[in-house]
Amino acid sequence: MKSLHLIFNSDYLDKMEIDKSHPSCNIKSQNDIEYLFGGSLNDTTDPNLNRLITLSPIPEGVEISSVSKITLGIDFELLFNSLLCDNYLFYKHDIDGYPSLFTKDIVVSNEYDKKPIILTKIKLGETPFEWTNQEWEDGNNNKIGGNPTWVQEPEYLNCPCCKEKMKFLMQLNSDVPVNEPQELNDGRMYKDTIMFGSGGMCYVYWCDNDRISGYLWQST
């Protein structure tokens, strides 16, 4: 699957814990198409369902053919607790690519912040060769496809329906904002970003046969 970095505008990068001067923050977009990133899905049946990204249309080179658009969305509290109870979080997508919870047996033993990522629009840019095997915590690690940046050992999911190995689809680092930055009394800026574990990475997988997305996180 083609590797496409998420391209954030300069103001949004200022809200993130990231070095704006890093080359991976300045990748050129492949076109002018914008995609919704973050925000609540305002789902009345699942009020904690938050958008990661809506790909409409599916970008060229992304190996999804069962839908023409897709919304990746999760409940962050369920994601955090899933690995604590040796389980994985899966969502079933309808013909329009919209998710509904598939994993119904995750035990919530630890409360977790349910705030959505701050809503914005992003573009996608083809990953330059030198960043195809990017190190963790090295610039902008947020991307679609390509090679995962593992925090720990490589880990893939099997589809809960067909039991086949799922394709790696997306990764998000613990640097995307859930609140506006605030200036502290000592003049330092506090940036409230999402935390996957102790500050790791969220990985998204896809089964095109069954229209299932799967999620796990790794941290140090």
N, C-alpha and C positions, 0 to 999 in steps of 0.2 A: 504494500500500500504506500502511495506517495506520502512523503513527510511534509507537513504544512505547519509552519509556526503561526501562532496567534499573534496578531499585530495590534497592540494597544496604542491609543493616542497619547500624547505627551502628558496631558492633564491626568489621565488615568494612571499612567506609570508613576506619577508623583504620589499616588495613594498607596502604592505597592512597596514592599520591602525588596527593592531591586536596584541594581546599578544601571541607570538609564543610558550610560555611555557604552555599555557592553554591545558588541556587534549583533548579538541575537535580539536586541531590543530595537534594532534599526534595519531589519530585513525588509526589502521592498515587497509590496503587495503584488500578487499575480494579476489582479484586476480590481475593479472598483466595487465589487459586491461586498455589502456589509451584512454581518450576522449578529443576531441578538446574543448577548453574553450576560449571564447573571440574572438577578431579579427573581421574584416569586412568580410561580405560575398561576397563583390565585385559584387553585383548584378546590372547589367546595367539598369534594369527597376526600381530598388529601391535602389539608391546609399547610402541611409542612413540606410539600413538594416544591423544591426550588430548582430553577433552571441552571444548568451549567452552560449549555449553548444550544441554539436552534440553527441547524444547517438547512437553509431553504434558499436555493436548491442545494442538493448534495454536490459538493465540489468535485470536479473532474479528478480522477485518480484515487478517490476514496471508494473502497470496495463495498458499497452498499447498493443493492439493486432491487430489494424487495419493497422499498419505499422511495418516493421522490424527494422527501424532506424528512428530517428527524429532529425531535427535541430530546436532548439528554437532560434528565432531571432526577434529583435524588432528595431524600430526607437525610440531612447530615447527621442527625442523631442516630438513625438506623445504620448509616454507614459506619460511624464510629463504633457502635456496639456490635456490629456484625462479627468482626474478627475477635472481639472479646468473648464471644460465645461460639467460636469455631464455625462460623457460618459465612455465607457470602450474600451480598445484596443483588437481587435481579429485578428487572422491570420488563414487562411485556408491552410491546408497542403495537398500536393499531395501524390500520392501513395508511393513516395520515402521519404516522411516525410519533404519535403522542404516547407517553409512558403511563403505565399503571402498575402498582406494586405487585410483584409476582411472589417474592419471598415473604411469607406471612408468619414465620415462626422465630423472628429475631427478638430476643429478650433484651429489653432496655434496662440495664443494671446501672448505667451511669448517665446522668443528665449531660446534654451537650448543646451548645449554642445552636439555635435553629435559624439564626438570621441568614437571609440570602446574600449572595455576593452582590455587590453594587452593580446595578444594571448599566450596561453600556453597549455600544456597537463596535465590533472588531472587524478587521480584515484578515485574510490569510495570505501568507507568502511562502513560496517553496523554500524549504530548508537548504541553505548552502551546504556543499559537500563537507566543509570543515566542521559543521555543527550537526552532522548526521548521527554522531555518537557523543553527544554532549554529556558532560559530567553534571551530577546533581549539584545544585546551588551555584551553578555557573551561568549567570545571566538569566535570560527568559527561557524557562524550561517548559512552557505551556504550548502544547502542539497537538495536532491531529496526525495519526499514522506514523510511519517511519519506525525507528528503533526506540523502544522504551528506555528511559533513563532510570535504572534500578537504584533504589536506596539500599536494598538488601539483595538477596539472591533472586534471579528471574522467577517469575510466578505467573502462570496463566490459568484461566478458568475454563471449565467445560460447561457447555450449555445444559441447563437443568432439564430441557426437553429431549433433545436428540443425543445428548451426552458427548457430542463432538467438541474438539478444542475450539474455543472462540478466538476471533481475530482481535489483536490489539487495535484499539480505535483512537484513544485519546489519553493524555495525561495532563494533570493540573498540579502545580506546585503550591506550597503553602505560602504564597505571597500575594494572592488576590484579595482585594479589600472587601470587608463587610460593613465598615463604617467610614465616615470621613475622618481624615487625620485630625488630631487635636494637639494643640501646643500645651506642654506641661509647664508647671510653675518655674522650672529651671531653664525654660526656653527650648528644651528638646521637643521634637515632634514624636507623638505616639501614633503608630499606624496599626489599626485594628484589622488584621488579616485572618483569613480562614486558617485553621490548623488541622492538618491531617495527621493525627497522632500527636507527636511532640514537635511537629514541623516538617513533615515528610511529603509524600506524593500520593495523589489519587490516580488510579489507573482504571480506564474504561475499556470494556471488551464488547464484541458484537457477534451475534449469530444471525446471519442473513436468512437462513432457512426458517427459523422460528421467530424472527423479529424480537430477539431478547438482548437486552443490554445488561452487562454485569460489572460490578464495581468492587475494588479492594483498595486498601491503602497500606503503605509501608512507611516506617519512620525509624530513626535511630534508637 
